[in-house]
Amino acid sequence: MGMCWIFGLGTLLSWNIVSTIGDYLYELFPDYHPARVLTLVYLPFSLATIAIFSYNESRIDTRKRNITGYVLFFISNFSIAVLDLATSGYGGMGKYVGVCFLVAVSGVADAHVQGGMIGDLALMCPELIQSFLAGLAASGALTSILRLITKAAFENIEHGLRKGALVFLTISTVFEFLCILLYVFFFPNLPIVKYYRAKAAREGSKTVVSDLNAVGVLLESNQQSENNVNNHQERFNNKQLVSQNIDYLMDLFLVCGVTLSIFPGFLYENTGSHKLGSWYPIVLVTTYNVSNLISRYVPVIQCLKIESRKGLVMFVLSRFLLVPAFYFTARYGNEGWMIALVFVLGSTTGYPTVCVMTSAPRKYNGPEKNALGNLLVLSLQSGILFGVALDWLWMIGNGRF
């Protein structure tokens, strides 16, 4: 569970670094809406890649897929730091295009790792998926808290924003390298991982063969009878899985759609000027990330987890009320009300996501679990892209196009 938490943290660390240093990016590119544009650059590449993987998941080597993803994260973060050093901290269209390209690389890496890891962990027990999802949220909370610390430390120093951003990129680069080492040398050797991957292989999964070979695990001949039994069990293709889990898929799509229509672009550009000044958007982003992390541990308490599929749908639909709530709070509310509302946004994002991800794959065998895990991530990424597109509607009428 600890390793899964670290892998989750490494999966979104690259993106959260970019979103958390938004104040530095706005200093470099004040006229290019970086919070919105970079999100819109990141997501299409991620979505297109995960769509390809979802269609071909049964023929893809999960081990190579995940390692490739973490290597791409490492290259992207390292290159952004090098680009900033090479340009001496100055902006310009050329540097902006370079940052956009490297953010797109991170999007491709995200599709490799997030779909690959959730599909892989879906073969195992729900606690591992929950831990991975908590790690995803922890990356945002960690970067936000570190951003507050570095902003305070460098605020009165020349080029303080830039120095803080470089500290972040260095931390992220080192951490992605750690994820590569853990996944290649340690995670496949854990007894629980060997057990579940061998079980999935007996159920017909081909995606785990490379992982098992890497640690010298071979299926015994006396397992052939179990294979024969499993071969008579009903198999479901992607179309059937979508049909059977359409409510789960729509839950993730709508949760991410509502959240990303507000976060992070609205928080950086549409909340006005307040007493907190340049600290205000950072405080809001930190509030969101911390509440998102906390809420992902709530389903661990079984009595607090929504098991009803109809209950989850009702919970997700109720979140549409957040859109007018943010509109009126931005116009008429003070900082306290906005911070409280952002806490609600984060809490109602993480909680249903964990409920869906841990509940949906339970009734299937190994190959279907992996396929459904990829489909859930595809739905999640589609909702994020939809929400980012809607986020631009907040720009209408404010004279900033």
Backbone torsions as a table, in degrees:
resi	resn	phi	psi	omega
1	MET	NA	-36.8	177.8
2	GLY	-63.9	-43.1	178.6
3	MET	-66.1	-40.1	178.2
4	CYS	-61.8	-38.0	177.2
5	TRP	-62.5	-42.3	179.1
6	ILE	-66.0	-41.4	178.7
7	PHE	-63.4	-39.4	177.1
8	GLY	-64.1	-42.8	178.3
9	LEU	-60.3	-43.8	179.8
10	GLY	-67.9	-26.1	-177.5
11	THR	-67.8	-41.3	-178.6
12	LEU	-107.1	3.5	-179.0
13	LEU	-61.7	-42.2	-178.2
14	SER	-59.9	-47.1	-179.5
15	TRP	-68.9	-40.3	-179.1
16	ASN	-67.3	-29.9	174.2
17	ILE	-61.8	-46.5	-178.6
18	VAL	-62.9	-44.0	-178.4
19	SER	-71.9	-30.9	-177.2
20	THR	-76.9	-29.5	177.4
21	ILE	-90.7	27.8	179.7
22	GLY	-56.9	-34.5	-179.6
23	ASP	-63.6	-37.1	176.8
24	TYR	-70.0	-40.1	179.1
25	LEU	-65.5	-36.2	177.2
26	TYR	-69.6	-27.7	174.8
27	GLU	-70.2	-37.7	179.6
28	LEU	-76.2	-42.5	-173.2
29	PHE	-127.6	67.9	-172.3
30	PRO	-66.2	-22.4	-174.7
31	ASP	-102.5	4.1	-171.8
32	TYR	-110.3	8.9	178.3
33	HIS	47.7	57.6	-173.5
34	PRO	-59.0	-36.9	-178.3
35	ALA	-60.8	-37.5	-179.0
36	ARG	-85.0	-44.9	-175.1
37	VAL	-65.9	-45.5	-177.8
38	LEU	-65.0	-34.9	175.2
39	THR	-64.2	-40.4	-179.5
40	LEU	-71.8	-24.2	174.5
41	VAL	-76.7	-44.0	-175.3
42	TYR	-61.9	-45.3	-167.0
43	LEU	-73.9	-43.0	179.5
44	PRO	-58.9	-38.7	178.1
45	PHE	-66.8	-40.8	178.3
46	SER	-65.0	-44.4	-177.4
47	LEU	-66.4	-44.1	-179.7
48	ALA	-62.9	-40.1	-179.0
49	THR	-68.5	-43.6	-179.6
50	ILE	-68.3	-29.6	176.5
51	ALA	-65.2	-42.5	177.2
52	ILE	-63.7	-44.1	179.4
53	PHE	-64.4	-39.5	-179.1
54	SER	-64.2	-36.4	-179.7
55	TYR	-71.6	-34.1	-175.5
56	ASN	-112.2	19.3	-169.7
57	GLU	-58.9	-32.2	-176.1
58	SER	-70.3	-16.0	-177.9
59	ARG	-109.3	6.3	-174.9
60	ILE	-101.6	134.5	177.5
61	ASP	-74.9	110.0	-176.0
62	THR	-62.8	-37.4	-178.9
63	ARG	-61.2	-50.7	179.6
64	LYS	-64.5	-36.0	-179.5
65	ARG	-63.0	-48.4	-177.6
66	ASN	-69.2	-40.7	178.8
67	ILE	-63.2	-42.7	177.5
68	THR	-59.0	-41.4	179.9
69	GLY	-61.6	-47.7	-179.5
70	TYR	-67.2	-33.7	175.8
71	VAL	-65.3	-40.8	177.6
72	LEU	-64.4	-39.1	174.9
73	PHE	-58.6	-46.6	-179.4
74	PHE	-59.6	-47.2	-178.9
75	ILE	-63.4	-42.5	-178.1
76	SER	-62.8	-50.2	-178.0
77	ASN	-63.9	-43.8	179.4
78	PHE	-61.6	-41.3	-176.8
79	SER	-69.5	-36.2	177.1
80	ILE	-63.1	-41.4	177.5
81	ALA	-63.8	-43.9	179.2
82	VAL	-63.2	-41.3	179.3
83	LEU	-61.0	-42.3	179.6
84	ASP	-66.7	-40.3	178.3
85	LEU	-66.7	-39.5	-178.3
86	ALA	-67.3	-29.4	-180.0
87	THR	-97.3	6.2	177.5
88	SER	56.8	30.9	174.9
89	GLY	78.9	13.0	178.1
90	TYR	-92.9	156.1	-179.8
91	GLY	-89.1	-143.9	-178.9
92	GLY	113.0	157.9	-176.5
93	MET	-64.0	-39.8	-179.2
94	GLY	-60.0	-45.5	179.0
95	LYS	-66.5	-37.3	179.8
96	TYR	-62.3	-43.1	178.1
97	VAL	-63.1	-40.9	178.3
98	GLY	-62.0	-43.8	177.6
99	VAL	-62.1	-42.6	179.3
100	CYS	-60.9	-41.5	179.3
101	PHE	-62.5	-45.5	-178.6
102	LEU	-68.6	-32.6	174.4
103	VAL	-66.6	-36.6	175.7
104	ALA	-63.1	-38.3	175.9
105	VAL	-60.7	-40.8	176.8
106	SER	-63.0	-35.6	177.3
107	GLY	-62.9	-41.7	177.0
108	VAL	-64.3	-41.1	178.4
109	ALA	-63.2	-40.0	178.8
110	ASP	-58.0	-45.2	180.0
111	ALA	-64.0	-36.5	176.2
112	HIS	-61.2	-50.8	-169.2
113	VAL	-83.0	-48.4	-173.3
114	GLN	-64.4	-47.7	177.1
115	GLY	-66.8	-39.8	-179.3
116	GLY	-65.9	-44.0	-178.3
117	MET	-70.5	-44.4	-179.7
118	ILE	-66.4	-39.4	175.6
119	GLY	-62.3	-40.9	179.9
120	ASP	-68.3	-45.2	-178.4
121	LEU	-72.1	-22.7	175.8
122	ALA	-63.4	-24.0	176.0
123	LEU	-69.9	-17.7	-172.2
124	MET	-105.6	-141.9	-174.8
125	CYS	-101.1	154.0	-176.3
126	PRO	-57.9	-30.2	-179.1
127	GLU	-60.4	-32.8	-179.7
128	LEU	-72.3	-38.1	176.2
129	ILE	-64.2	-44.7	-179.8
130	GLN	-59.9	-40.7	-179.8
131	SER	-66.1	-40.6	176.9
132	PHE	-63.1	-45.0	179.3
133	LEU	-64.8	-36.7	175.7
134	ALA	-64.8	-36.8	176.8
135	GLY	-63.8	-36.7	175.7
136	LEU	-57.3	-47.0	180.0
137	ALA	-70.9	-33.2	-179.3
138	ALA	-63.7	-30.5	178.9
139	SER	-62.2	-40.0	177.8
140	GLY	-68.4	-44.0	-179.1
141	ALA	-64.8	-43.0	-178.6
142	LEU	-63.4	-47.2	-178.9
143	THR	-65.4	-36.6	179.4
144	SER	-65.9	-44.0	179.4
145	ILE	-65.7	-42.2	176.9
146	LEU	-63.9	-33.7	179.0
147	ARG	-65.7	-39.9	176.5
148	LEU	-61.5	-41.3	-179.1
149	ILE	-66.6	-47.2	-177.6
150	THR	-69.0	-34.4	177.6
151	LYS	-63.8	-42.1	177.8
152	ALA	-66.1	-38.9	-176.7
153	ALA	-71.5	-35.8	-174.3
154	PHE	-105.6	3.4	-171.4
155	GLU	-59.4	-40.7	-176.0
156	ASN	-99.5	15.5	179.1
157	ILE	-105.1	144.5	178.8
158	GLU	-59.2	133.6	-177.3
159	HIS	57.3	39.2	-176.2
160	GLY	-63.5	-40.7	179.7
161	LEU	-61.2	-42.5	-178.9
162	ARG	-64.9	-44.3	-179.4
163	LYS	-63.5	-40.8	176.9
164	GLY	-63.0	-40.2	179.2
165	ALA	-64.6	-39.9	179.3
166	LEU	-67.0	-35.5	174.8
167	VAL	-60.3	-43.6	179.4
168	PHE	-61.4	-47.6	-177.4
169	LEU	-64.4	-35.1	177.3
170	THR	-65.8	-45.8	178.4
171	ILE	-59.3	-45.2	-178.1
172	SER	-63.6	-42.3	-179.6
173	THR	-62.2	-45.3	178.9
174	VAL	-63.1	-40.3	-177.4
175	PHE	-68.1	-38.5	178.0
176	GLU	-64.0	-36.0	176.3
177	PHE	-64.0	-38.1	176.7
178	LEU	-62.5	-41.4	178.9
179	CYS	-61.5	-39.8	177.9
180	ILE	-60.2	-47.4	-179.2
181	LEU	-62.1	-45.1	-178.3
182	LEU	-64.1	-43.6	-176.7
183	TYR	-70.5	-36.9	-176.8
184	VAL	-74.6	-42.4	-167.9
185	PHE	-108.1	-24.3	-171.2
186	PHE	-114.7	-48.4	-174.5
187	PHE	-58.1	-46.8	-178.0
188	PRO	-63.7	-19.5	-177.5
189	ASN	-89.2	-5.5	178.0
190	LEU	-65.9	133.5	-177.8
191	PRO	-56.1	-40.9	-177.8
192	ILE	-66.2	-35.0	179.2
193	VAL	-69.8	-42.8	176.7
194	LYS	-59.5	-42.3	-177.1
195	TYR	-61.8	-51.0	-175.7
196	TYR	-70.1	-34.1	178.6
197	ARG	-70.2	-38.0	176.1
198	ALA	-65.2	-39.7	176.9
199	LYS	-61.6	-44.0	178.8
200	ALA	-63.8	-38.3	178.6
201	ALA	-64.1	-39.2	177.0
202	ARG	-65.4	-26.1	179.3
203	GLU	-86.4	0.2	174.2
204	GLY	109.0	3.8	-178.9
205	SER	-75.2	129.9	178.6
206	LYS	-97.0	-15.0	-173.5
207	THR	-72.5	-16.0	-176.0
208	VAL	-100.5	-1.4	-174.9
209	VAL	-60.0	-44.5	-178.5
210	SER	-62.6	-39.8	178.6
211	ASP	-64.2	-42.1	179.8
212	LEU	-67.0	-40.6	178.4
213	ASN	-64.3	-33.8	-177.8
214	ALA	-64.5	-26.7	-179.8
215	VAL	-111.2	11.9	173.8
216	GLY	74.4	26.4	178.5
217	VAL	-94.4	122.8	178.6
218	LEU	-118.7	141.2	176.4
219	LEU	-72.2	132.5	-177.9
220	GLU	-77.4	155.2	-176.7
221	SER	-65.7	-28.9	-178.4
222	ASN	-75.6	1.0	175.5
223	GLN	-88.7	-4.3	-178.4
224	GLN	-60.7	-34.8	179.5
225	SER	-63.8	-37.2	178.6
226	GLU	-67.3	-35.9	176.3
227	ASN	-61.4	-42.4	-179.8
228	ASN	-62.3	-39.3	177.5
229	VAL	-63.6	-45.4	-178.1
230	ASN	-65.4	-32.7	-179.6
231	ASN	-64.5	-21.9	179.1
232	HIS	-87.7	-9.2	178.8
233	GLN	-76.4	150.7	-177.4
234	GLU	-68.0	132.8	176.5
235	ARG	-105.0	146.7	-179.7
236	PHE	-117.7	133.8	174.9
237	ASN	-86.8	178.6	-176.5
238	ASN	-60.5	-39.1	-179.8
239	LYS	-62.3	-42.3	178.4
240	GLN	-67.6	-39.2	178.5
241	LEU	-63.9	-40.2	177.2
242	VAL	-62.7	-43.9	-179.5
243	SER	-62.5	-40.4	-177.7
244	GLN	-76.6	-19.6	-174.7
245	ASN	-126.3	27.3	-175.7
246	ILE	-60.8	-34.0	179.6
247	ASP	-68.7	-40.5	176.9
248	TYR	-62.2	-44.3	-178.8
249	LEU	-63.8	-41.5	178.9
250	MET	-68.8	-33.5	176.5
251	ASP	-57.4	-50.1	-179.1
252	LEU	-64.9	-40.8	179.7
253	PHE	-60.0	-46.1	-176.5
254	LEU	-74.2	-37.3	177.3
255	VAL	-58.6	-49.9	-178.0
256	CYS	-71.4	-33.6	178.6
257	GLY	-61.6	-47.3	179.3
258	VAL	-66.1	-44.0	-177.3
259	THR	-63.4	-48.1	-176.5
260	LEU	-76.9	-10.8	172.0
261	SER	-74.6	-11.0	-178.6
262	ILE	-117.7	-40.4	-174.2
263	PHE	-110.6	132.3	0.9
264	PRO	-99.0	-10.4	-171.1
265	GLY	-57.2	-47.8	-179.6
266	PHE	-59.7	-40.1	-176.7
267	LEU	-68.1	-29.4	179.7
268	TYR	-85.4	-33.0	-167.5
269	GLU	-117.4	-14.4	-170.9
270	ASN	-123.5	13.2	-179.8
271	THR	-100.5	-0.2	174.9
272	GLY	77.1	-172.4	179.5
273	SER	-97.7	136.4	-177.5
274	HIS	-138.8	176.9	-176.1
275	LYS	-61.3	-28.9	-178.3
276	LEU	-75.1	-13.2	176.5
277	GLY	60.4	-131.3	-177.5
278	SER	-68.5	-14.1	177.3
279	TRP	-76.8	-21.2	-169.8
280	TYR	-59.6	-53.6	179.7
281	PRO	-62.6	-33.4	179.1
282	ILE	-66.8	-39.8	177.4
283	VAL	-63.8	-41.2	179.9
284	LEU	-65.0	-44.9	179.2
285	VAL	-63.5	-40.5	178.0
286	THR	-63.6	-42.3	178.3
287	THR	-59.4	-45.1	178.8
288	TYR	-60.6	-49.8	-175.0
289	ASN	-65.2	-39.4	179.8
290	VAL	-67.8	-43.8	179.6
291	SER	-66.5	-36.1	177.0
292	ASN	-62.5	-42.0	178.5
293	LEU	-65.1	-48.4	-178.7
294	ILE	-58.2	-44.1	-175.2
295	SER	-66.7	-22.9	-179.7
296	ARG	-75.9	-10.1	175.2
297	TYR	-97.4	-11.5	-179.6
298	VAL	-61.5	-43.5	-179.7
299	PRO	-64.6	-12.3	175.7
300	VAL	-61.7	-33.4	174.2
301	ILE	-79.3	107.0	-167.3
302	GLN	-57.2	-38.2	-177.4
303	CYS	-69.4	-15.1	179.9
304	LEU	-100.0	-0.7	-179.5
305	LYS	-89.8	132.7	176.9
306	ILE	-79.3	113.1	178.4
307	GLU	-93.5	-28.0	-177.8
308	SER	-69.1	128.8	178.7
309	ARG	-68.0	-37.1	176.3
310	LYS	-67.4	-37.9	177.7
311	GLY	-61.8	-39.7	177.9
312	LEU	-65.0	-40.9	178.8
313	VAL	-61.6	-44.7	179.5
314	MET	-63.6	-40.3	178.3
315	PHE	-61.2	-45.5	-177.3
316	VAL	-66.3	-43.2	-179.1
317	LEU	-64.7	-33.0	-179.7
318	SER	-64.7	-20.8	-178.6
319	ARG	-70.0	-14.5	176.8
320	PHE	-62.8	-20.9	176.9
321	LEU	-66.1	-17.9	179.5
322	LEU	-66.7	-29.0	-177.3
323	VAL	-63.2	-55.8	175.7
324	PRO	-64.5	-29.9	179.0
325	ALA	-62.4	-42.9	178.0
326	PHE	-67.9	-37.8	-179.8
327	TYR	-60.3	-49.6	-176.9
328	PHE	-73.6	-31.7	177.9
329	THR	-67.8	-39.9	178.2
330	ALA	-63.7	-33.3	-177.3
331	ARG	-83.8	-38.3	-170.1
332	TYR	-122.0	-15.8	-174.6
333	GLY	-90.5	169.1	176.7
334	ASN	-102.3	-174.9	-176.7
335	GLU	-60.0	-38.3	-177.6
336	GLY	-61.3	-45.6	179.5
337	TRP	-64.9	-39.4	-179.2
338	MET	-66.8	-41.9	178.8
339	ILE	-62.3	-42.2	178.9
340	ALA	-63.5	-39.6	-179.1
341	LEU	-68.7	-38.0	176.9
342	VAL	-64.9	-35.8	175.9
343	PHE	-61.3	-41.3	177.4
344	VAL	-64.6	-40.9	179.1
345	LEU	-58.9	-48.0	-179.6
346	GLY	-65.8	-40.9	-178.7
347	SER	-63.9	-39.8	-177.3
348	THR	-85.9	2.8	172.0
349	THR	-93.2	-51.1	-175.6
350	GLY	-69.8	-40.6	-174.6
351	TYR	-60.9	-55.4	-178.9
352	PRO	-67.6	-28.5	178.4
353	THR	-61.2	-45.6	178.9
354	VAL	-67.1	-40.8	179.3
355	CYS	-58.0	-43.8	-179.0
356	VAL	-69.7	-49.7	-174.1
357	MET	-63.6	-32.1	-178.6
358	THR	-87.9	-20.0	-176.8
359	SER	-93.3	-40.3	-171.4
360	ALA	-59.4	-45.8	-173.1
361	PRO	-80.0	-4.8	-166.6
362	ARG	-61.1	-33.5	-171.0
363	LYS	-90.3	6.2	-175.5
364	TYR	-110.7	166.2	174.0
365	ASN	-86.5	178.3	-173.0
366	GLY	-50.2	-57.2	-176.8
367	PRO	-60.2	-41.1	-180.0
368	GLU	-68.7	-34.7	178.5
369	LYS	-62.4	-44.2	179.2
370	ASN	-64.4	-43.1	179.7
371	ALA	-63.7	-44.2	-179.6
372	LEU	-66.3	-37.3	176.8
373	GLY	-58.0	-42.6	177.4
374	ASN	-66.7	-38.6	178.6
375	LEU	-66.5	-37.1	178.0
376	LEU	-64.7	-41.2	177.9
377	VAL	-67.1	-37.8	176.7
378	LEU	-60.5	-43.3	178.1
379	SER	-64.9	-41.5	178.7
380	LEU	-61.4	-45.6	-179.7
381	GLN	-67.5	-35.9	177.0
382	SER	-63.4	-41.3	177.5
383	GLY	-64.2	-38.1	178.2
384	ILE	-63.2	-45.7	179.2
385	LEU	-63.2	-41.2	177.8
386	PHE	-61.6	-43.5	179.8
387	GLY	-65.3	-40.6	178.4
388	VAL	-62.8	-39.0	177.2
389	ALA	-63.6	-42.8	178.4
390	LEU	-65.2	-29.6	-178.3
391	ASP	-58.4	-28.6	179.6
392	TRP	-68.4	-19.8	179.6
393	LEU	-64.6	-25.0	177.5
394	TRP	-64.8	-17.4	-177.7
395	MET	-79.5	-15.9	-176.3
396	ILE	-63.8	126.6	174.4
397	GLY	85.9	-2.3	-179.1
398	ASN	-101.9	5.2	172.4
399	GLY	72.7	19.6	-175.7
400	ARG	-109.3	3.5	176.5
401	PHE	-71.7	NA	NA
